[in-house]
């Protein structure tokens, strides 16, 4: 097999859509997001699979219980560092800082 060549016929549109739907169920945004956890190659992370590869991954994802894999994370833990840092300031303080930098601030 030559470098960069698939080892079989390409997966059809239905298989790719089914695989992507199962990846969404598993908590991934797209093929690239799932590359590490699923063990995708660079080609597969681009959404290119052979029929056999797609069937294998679909079967693997269908047999995996997703509810037990996804730990519940409190909303406070999901906040970014920047959001946490800004959370200690009042709306008025943030508005005053923006105005001092030349921004126009209006109440919602």
N, C-alpha and C positions, 0 to 999 in steps of 0.2 A: 504494500500500500504506500503510495507517495505521500510526502509530507503535506498536511493540510487537506487531505482527501477524506471524505466520509467512508466508513466501513460498510455502508449499506444505503438503501434508498432513503431519501429524506422523509421525515414524518409529515403527515398531512395536516391540514389546517385544524381539523377537528381534534387531533391528538394534542397539538400545541395549545389550543384553547382549553382543553380539559386539564392539561398539566399546569397551565397558568392559574386556572381556577383553584386547583388543589394547593398550589403554592400560596395563593391569597388566603385560603382557609388555614394554612399552616402559619400565617403571620408574616409572609414575605411580600414585598412590594412588587418585585419582578424577578426575572431570571438572574440578573446580576446580584441582587440582594441575597438570593439563595445560593450563590456560587459556593461560598465556604461551607455552610451547614449541609448542603446537599452533595458536595463534592463535584460540582459541575466543572468541566473544562472551560477554557476561555471561549471556545466555539459554542458550547452549550449555554454559557452565560449570555451570549448574544442571541439566544433563542433558536439555535440551529441544532436539531436532533435527528438521529436516524430513527426509523420506525421502531427498531429493537430498543434503542436507548429510551425513547419516549414511553414505550410500553413498560419497561423496567421501572422507570421513575414513577409512572402513574400507579403501578401496582404497589410500589414501596409507600407512596403517600396515602393510598387508600387503606393500607393496613395499619397506618400509624394513628393512634388516638391523639388528636391535637389538644383536646381540653386539658389533659394532664400535663402536657409539655409547656403550656403557657402559664407561667406563674403570675398571680395577680399582684400588680405593682401599684402601690398607693399613688394617687395623683401628685402628691408632693414630691415623690421620688422621680416622677417623669419630667418635672420642670428643669429647665436648663440652668446652668450656673448664672447666666446673665439675668434670667427671670428671677432667680432667687435673690440676686444682688439688688435688683431694682425694687423688689417687693418690700424692702424696708423703708422706702420713701413714699410719702403721700402723693396723691394726684396733683395737689397744688405745688408741691416741691418739684415734681417732674415737669409740670407746665412752666414754672418759673425758669427752670434750667434751659428748656427748649427756647423760651422767649429770649433769654440772654444770648442764645446762639443765633438769633435772627429768625426763628421759626414763628409762624402765626398759629396760635393755639385757640381752638374753640371748644366749648362744652358740647357733648353729644346731645 
